[in-house]
């Protein structure tokens, strides 16, 4: 039952464009592994090219909490 509700909600959110293109982690095809290179290539290089400061904080929660 939970999977049916989850699937309907996810489809509703996708059809109505409620998910940002920047969402990663729980959307199929957009893993957190892909988030970092995506950020580096788009945001960070743009900031560096324009002379702005760019900060990155990337946390691996499994390591942080010894899971």
N, C-alpha and C positions, 0 to 999 in steps of 0.2 A: 504493500500500500504506500509506503514512504517513497519508493522509487517512482511510482506513478505520479504522485504529487510533485516530486522533485523535477521529473521530466516535463510536466505541464508548466510548472513555474519557469523553468529554464527556457523552454520554447517561447513562452509569453514574453520574457525579458528580451530574448533575441529578436523576435518579430517586432517589438516596439522600440528597439534600439536603446534599451536601458543599460546595457553593458558598454562601457567605454572600450575603445580599441586598445587602451593601455592596461586593461585588466589582464592579469596573468595568474596562474596557479591552480585555478579550478575549472578553467574553460579548456575544452579539448583542443589540442593543437597550440596552446599558449602556456607552456610550462614556465616555471620560475627559472629554469635553466636558460630559456630563450629570452627572458626579461633583461638580464644583464647586458648581453651583447646588443640587444635592441636599444637599450638606454644609452649605451656607450656610443653607438653609431649615430644616433639621432640627436639626443639632447646634449651630451657631454661635448662632442666634437663641435657642435654649433656654439656652445658657450665658450669653448677655447678659441675658436676662430674669431669670435667677436670680442675677445679680451675679458670676458666675464669669469667669475669664480665658479667652479663646479665641484660640488661635494658629493661623494657616494658613500652610503652606508648600506652594506649588504649583510644581513644576518642569517645564519643558518641555525634555526631554532633547535633542531635535533642535537646539534653540538652544544648549544648554549645551555640546554637543560639536561644533558646526558641521557637522552631518550634512546 
